[in-house]
Amino acid sequence: MKVNVYKEEQTEEVQVIRKTAGTGAEYIGISFILHSATELHYETEDDDRSAVTFWGTNREDLARFLSRAVDELEKPERLK
């Protein structure tokens, strides 16, 4: 699956989520909240905004996953 998030859809809002699966396994996620029109949200207690969430089994694995993307940006040949 490929997900494109364009500059116009990006916000500064990031949320950390912790969940326990039915198996008892614990997961941590980081959600990048996307821009959406306020007219689409009728109930303030129901957060139905769009987001892209990356999941991991612990903070260190998730941080390592995300830092690989930053490392790729740091390579001079990637910025051409």
Secondary structure, DSSP 8 states (H G I E B T S, - for coil): ------GGGEEEEEEEEEEE-TTS-EEEEEEEEE---GGG---TTS----EEEEEESSHHHHHHHHHHHHHHHHSGGGG-
